[in-house]
Amino acid sequence: MKKSTTIQELQKEYNPQEIIDAVEESFQKHRAKLVSIIGHSDSPILNYNQNQQISFLETDQDQNTIIDEVVESLKDAVYFMTLNKKERTLITQRMRSYESGYVNAILKRINYFECSGNIAPVGNNV
């Protein structure tokens, strides 16, 4: 029987934390500029209102919340915009390989436990 790849082996091979750290570093470096661009008075984002729940306890209603939410959703995009096409392709392939291996490792574990009888199969209500 072939030895299953562990999560630690996958992390050692693909080092996803390095990419996650690079994404965060790039985002922090460019965050202020991104906020100023999105928060500019001509930005169409400012035409939208954020749905807010009415609460007597909520006293701080920050007008920049929608800008912050948009900026936070652009972490990956900011990072990838700083790379050339070859680097973007290599990073994307590396992360896809890691994620694919990760999911396969988890599925193998589930199948192992299911076949060994340690857990009941899903859908059997006998």
C-alpha positions in Angstrom: 0.0 0.0 0.0 1.3 3.4 -1.0 2.1 5.8 1.9 -0.3 8.7 2.1 1.2 12.2 2.0 0.8 14.1 5.2 -0.3 17.7 5.6 3.2 18.5 7.0 4.9 17.0 3.9 2.6 19.0 1.7 3.4 22.2 3.6 7.1 21.4 3.4 6.9 20.8 -0.4 4.8 23.7 -1.4 5.4 26.2 1.5 2.0 27.9 1.3 2.8 30.1 4.3 5.5 31.9 2.3 2.9 33.0 -0.2 0.3 33.9 2.4 2.9 36.0 4.2 3.9 37.7 0.8 0.2 38.5 0.1 -0.2 40.1 3.6 3.1 42.0 3.2 2.1 43.3 -0.2 -1.3 44.3 1.0 0.0 46.2 4.0 2.5 48.0 1.8 -0.2 49.1 -0.6 -3.2 49.4 1.7 -3.1 53.2 2.2 -2.9 53.9 -1.5 -5.8 51.5 -2.2 -7.9 53.1 0.4 -7.2 56.6 -1.0 -8.1 55.4 -4.5 -11.3 53.6 -3.5 -12.3 56.4 -1.1 -11.7 59.1 -3.6 -14.8 61.4 -4.0 -15.2 60.3 -7.6 -15.3 56.6 -6.7 -18.5 54.9 -7.6 -18.2 52.8 -4.4 -19.3 55.8 -2.4 -22.7 55.7 -4.2 -23.5 52.5 -2.3 -24.8 52.3 1.3 -24.0 49.4 3.5 -26.9 47.6 5.1 -26.6 48.1 8.8 -28.6 46.6 11.6 -30.3 49.2 13.8 -29.1 48.8 17.3 -29.3 51.0 20.4 -25.9 49.7 21.5 -24.2 50.7 18.3 -23.0 54.2 18.6 -20.1 54.2 16.1 -21.4 54.2 12.6 -18.2 54.5 10.5 -18.8 55.8 7.0 -15.6 54.1 5.8 -16.8 50.6 6.6 -17.8 49.8 3.0 -14.4 51.1 1.8 -12.6 48.9 4.3 -14.6 45.9 3.3 -13.8 46.4 -0.4 -10.1 47.0 0.4 -9.9 43.8 2.6 -11.4 41.7 -0.2 -8.6 42.8 -2.6 -5.7 41.3 -0.7 -4.9 38.6 -3.3 -5.6 41.0 -6.2 -3.1 43.6 -4.8 -0.4 40.9 -4.5 -1.0 39.4 -7.9 -0.9 42.9 -9.5 2.7 43.3 -8.3 3.8 40.1 -10.1 4.5 39.5 -13.7 2.5 36.9 -15.7 5.0 34.1 -15.3 5.2 34.6 -11.5 1.4 34.8 -11.2 1.1 31.5 -13.2 3.8 29.7 -11.1 2.2 30.9 -7.8 -1.3 29.9 -8.9 -0.1 26.4 -10.0 1.8 26.0 -6.7 -1.2 26.8 -4.6 -3.5 24.7 -6.7 -1.2 21.7 -6.3 -1.0 22.3 -2.6 -4.8 22.6 -2.2 -5.4 19.5 -4.4 -2.9 17.5 -2.4 -4.5 18.8 0.9 -8.0 17.8 -0.2 -6.8 14.4 -1.4 -5.0 13.7 1.9 -8.1 14.6 3.9 -10.3 12.4 1.6 -7.8 9.4 2.0 -8.0 9.8 5.8 -11.8 9.8 5.7 -11.9 6.8 3.5 -9.4 5.0 5.7 -11.5 5.6 8.8 -14.7 4.7 7.0 -13.2 1.4 5.7 -11.7 0.5 9.0 -15.1 0.8 10.7 -14.1 3.5 13.1 -16.8 5.8 11.7 -20.2 5.1 10.3 -20.7 5.8 6.6 -22.7 9.0 5.8 -26.3 8.3 4.9 -26.9 5.0 6.7 -29.5 5.5 9.3 -29.8 1.8 10.2 
